[in-house]
Amino acid sequence: MHPSPLLRQADEAALAGLVAGHPLALICAVSEGRPLAAHTPVLLEGRRLRFHLSRSNAISRALGGGETVLAVATGPSAYVSPDWYGQDDQVPTWNYLSAEMEGVVRILGPEEAAALLDDLSLRFETPLAPKPVWTRRKMSPGRFEAMLAGIVAFEVEVTRLEGVWKLGQTKPPAARAGVIAALEARGETEMAALMRALPG
């Protein structure tokens, strides 16, 4: 996490919104002194985080339950050229939004794992309307259960939820305006809008 307190985001509603909008998170853990990481879609409901991983993934084998895990969701981002500030002696940087979710993990049982998969399907299929929502009832008998055996589902009671909104807060308004104009000219309107919404 970026060390500057100026960039910290503690608003849990804003962080939950980031995770909902960018739900492919990086799950991080340590096993026998070795860092492990895997990407997976997550569901964050309040302080409850759920996800699943392939049973053959090394991180799945390392998470027997009771370990602390870190999940990181990264939102919009953009490269910032020092030329855009209109000031001398600047360096390149990257503006971004991220959320970190940390807590102790537990393994979900088969029924809870199936419920997680149903919830994930509903969450990501619903926006595809008018297409009918895909459900496991469309699968051949026994096929879902066979595939369920190939994953491990997890739940984390999140004890630390915080993030970084790095949007040029350390720069004067005129320098930020130069970056915003350059981003808009490049079509990177989402990051430009986030920067424009900063107070001051």
DOZAKOL-569581 format. One record per residue (C-alpha): residue in one letter; x, y, z. Coordinates in steps of 0.2 Angstrom, whole numbers, padded with zeros to 4 digits, always signed. Layout:
BEGIN
{'A',{X,Y,Z}} ...
***
This chain:
BEGIN
{'M',{+0000,+0000,+0000}} {'H',{+0006,+0017,-0004}} {'P',{+0013,+0025,+0012}} {'S',{+0006,+0043,+0009}} {'P',{-0009,+0046,+0021}} {'L',{-0015,+0059,+0008}} {'L',{-0019,+0045,-0004}} {'R',{-0027,+0033,+0008}} {'Q',{-0046,+0028,+0006}} {'A',{-0055,+0023,+0021}} {'D',{-0073,+0025,+0015}} {'E',{-0080,+0007,+0015}} {'A',{-0094,+0011,+0003}} {'A',{-0082,+0018,-0009}} {'L',{-0070,+0003,-0007}} {'A',{-0085,-0009,-0009}} {'G',{-0090,+0000,-0025}} {'L',{-0072,-0002,-0032}} {'V',{-0072,-0021,-0028}} {'A',{-0090,-0023,-0036}} {'G',{-0084,-0013,-0051}} {'H',{-0068,-0022,-0053}} {'P',{-0071,-0039,-0044}} {'L',{-0056,-0049,-0051}} {'A',{-0045,-0048,-0036}} {'L',{-0027,-0054,-0033}} {'I',{-0027,-0066,-0018}} {'C',{-0010,-0066,-0009}} {'A',{-0004,-0078,+0005}} {'V',{+0013,-0085,+0011}} {'S',{+0017,-0103,+0013}} {'E',{+0033,-0110,+0020}} {'G',{+0041,-0093,+0017}} {'R',{+0036,-0092,-0001}} {'P',{+0024,-0079,-0007}} {'L',{+0009,-0086,-0017}} {'A',{-0004,-0076,-0027}} {'A',{-0019,-0080,-0039}} {'H',{-0032,-0070,-0048}} {'T',{-0051,-0074,-0045}} {'P',{-0067,-0065,-0045}} {'V',{-0073,-0060,-0027}} {'L',{-0089,-0056,-0019}} {'L',{-0088,-0043,-0005}} {'E',{-0104,-0041,+0006}} {'G',{-0100,-0030,+0020}} {'R',{-0085,-0037,+0028}} {'R',{-0088,-0055,+0021}} {'L',{-0077,-0059,+0006}} {'R',{-0080,-0075,-0004}} {'F',{-0070,-0083,-0018}} {'H',{-0064,-0099,-0025}} {'L',{-0049,-0106,-0033}} {'S',{-0044,-0122,-0042}} {'R',{-0040,-0136,-0030}} {'S',{-0024,-0139,-0040}} {'N',{-0018,-0121,-0037}} {'A',{-0003,-0120,-0024}} {'I',{-0012,-0106,-0014}} {'S',{-0027,-0117,-0012}} {'R',{-0016,-0131,-0004}} {'A',{-0008,-0118,+0007}} {'L',{-0025,-0111,+0014}} {'G',{-0031,-0125,+0025}} {'G',{-0040,-0113,+0036}} {'G',{-0035,-0101,+0049}} {'E',{-0022,-0092,+0038}} {'T',{-0022,-0073,+0035}} {'V',{-0024,-0069,+0017}} {'L',{-0024,-0052,+0007}} {'A',{-0035,-0049,-0007}} {'V',{-0031,-0034,-0019}} {'A',{-0044,-0026,-0031}} {'T',{-0037,-0014,-0043}} {'G',{-0048,-0001,-0051}} {'P',{-0045,+0012,-0065}} {'S',{-0027,+0017,-0068}} {'A',{-0018,+0028,-0080}} {'Y',{+0000,+0032,-0084}} {'V',{+0005,+0051,-0081}} {'S',{+0018,+0059,-0091}} {'P',{+0029,+0072,-0081}} {'D',{+0027,+0084,-0097}} {'W',{+0008,+0085,-0093}} {'Y',{+0011,+0095,-0076}} {'G',{+0017,+0110,-0084}} {'Q',{+0031,+0111,-0071}} {'D',{+0050,+0107,-0071}} {'D',{+0058,+0093,-0062}} {'Q',{+0044,+0080,-0062}} {'V',{+0045,+0062,-0065}} {'P',{+0033,+0049,-0073}} {'T',{+0020,+0041,-0062}} {'W',{+0004,+0030,-0062}} {'N',{-0013,+0036,-0055}} {'Y',{-0024,+0022,-0049}} {'L',{-0037,+0016,-0037}} {'S',{-0035,+0000,-0026}} {'A',{-0043,-0009,-0012}} {'E',{-0035,-0021,+0000}} {'M',{-0045,-0034,+0010}} {'E',{-0036,-0044,+0024}} {'G',{-0042,-0057,+0036}} {'V',{-0042,-0075,+0042}} {'V',{-0048,-0087,+0029}} {'R',{-0059,-0102,+0031}} {'I',{-0064,-0116,+0019}} {'L',{-0082,-0117,+0014}} {'G',{-0091,-0134,+0013}} {'P',{-0098,-0141,-0002}} {'E',{-0115,-0133,+0000}} {'E',{-0108,-0116,+0004}} {'A',{-0096,-0118,-0011}} {'A',{-0111,-0122,-0022}} {'A',{-0120,-0107,-0015}} {'L',{-0105,-0096,-0019}} {'L',{-0105,-0102,-0037}} {'D',{-0123,-0098,-0039}} {'D',{-0121,-0081,-0031}} {'L',{-0106,-0077,-0043}} {'S',{-0116,-0083,-0058}} {'L',{-0131,-0072,-0053}} {'R',{-0119,-0057,-0050}} {'F',{-0111,-0058,-0067}} {'E',{-0125,-0064,-0077}} {'T',{-0138,-0052,-0072}} {'P',{-0130,-0037,-0081}} {'L',{-0131,-0047,-0097}} {'A',{-0149,-0045,-0099}} {'P',{-0160,-0047,-0109}} {'K',{-0150,-0064,-0110}} {'P',{-0157,-0076,-0098}} {'V',{-0147,-0079,-0083}} {'W',{-0136,-0094,-0084}} {'T',{-0138,-0106,-0070}} {'R',{-0131,-0123,-0066}} {'R',{-0148,-0131,-0070}} {'K',{-0142,-0129,-0088}} {'M',{-0128,-0142,-0085}} {'S',{-0130,-0161,-0087}} {'P',{-0134,-0171,-0072}} {'G',{-0119,-0174,-0061}} {'R',{-0107,-0162,-0071}} {'F',{-0109,-0147,-0059}} {'E',{-0105,-0159,-0044}} {'A',{-0090,-0166,-0053}} {'M',{-0083,-0148,-0057}} {'L',{-0087,-0143,-0039}} {'A',{-0074,-0156,-0033}} {'G',{-0061,-0147,-0043}} {'I',{-0062,-0131,-0033}} {'V',{-0059,-0125,-0015}} {'A',{-0071,-0111,-0009}} {'F',{-0066,-0098,+0004}} {'E',{-0073,-0085,+0015}} {'V',{-0064,-0071,+0024}} {'E',{-0070,-0061,+0038}} {'V',{-0061,-0045,+0033}} {'T',{-0053,-0036,+0047}} {'R',{-0044,-0023,+0037}} {'L',{-0052,-0014,+0022}} {'E',{-0043,+0001,+0015}} {'G',{-0037,+0007,-0001}} {'V',{-0027,+0020,-0011}} {'W',{-0035,+0033,-0022}} {'K',{-0019,+0040,-0031}} {'L',{-0026,+0054,-0041}} {'G',{-0013,+0068,-0040}} {'Q',{-0018,+0074,-0023}} {'T',{+0000,+0079,-0020}} {'K',{+0001,+0091,-0035}} {'P',{-0006,+0109,-0036}} {'P',{-0023,+0111,-0045}} {'A',{-0014,+0119,-0060}} {'A',{-0003,+0103,-0062}} {'R',{-0018,+0092,-0060}} {'A',{-0028,+0101,-0073}} {'G',{-0014,+0098,-0085}} {'V',{-0015,+0080,-0082}} {'I',{-0034,+0080,-0084}} {'A',{-0033,+0089,-0100}} {'A',{-0020,+0076,-0107}} {'L',{-0030,+0061,-0101}} {'E',{-0046,+0068,-0109}} {'A',{-0037,+0071,-0125}} {'R',{-0031,+0053,-0125}} {'G',{-0049,+0046,-0122}} {'E',{-0045,+0041,-0104}} {'T',{-0060,+0050,-0097}} {'E',{-0063,+0039,-0082}} {'M',{-0047,+0043,-0074}} {'A',{-0049,+0061,-0079}} {'A',{-0066,+0062,-0071}} {'L',{-0060,+0054,-0055}} {'M',{-0046,+0067,-0054}} {'R',{-0058,+0081,-0058}} {'A',{-0069,+0076,-0044}} {'L',{-0055,+0079,-0031}} {'P',{-0059,+0094,-0019}} {'G',{-0048,+0109,-0022}} 
***
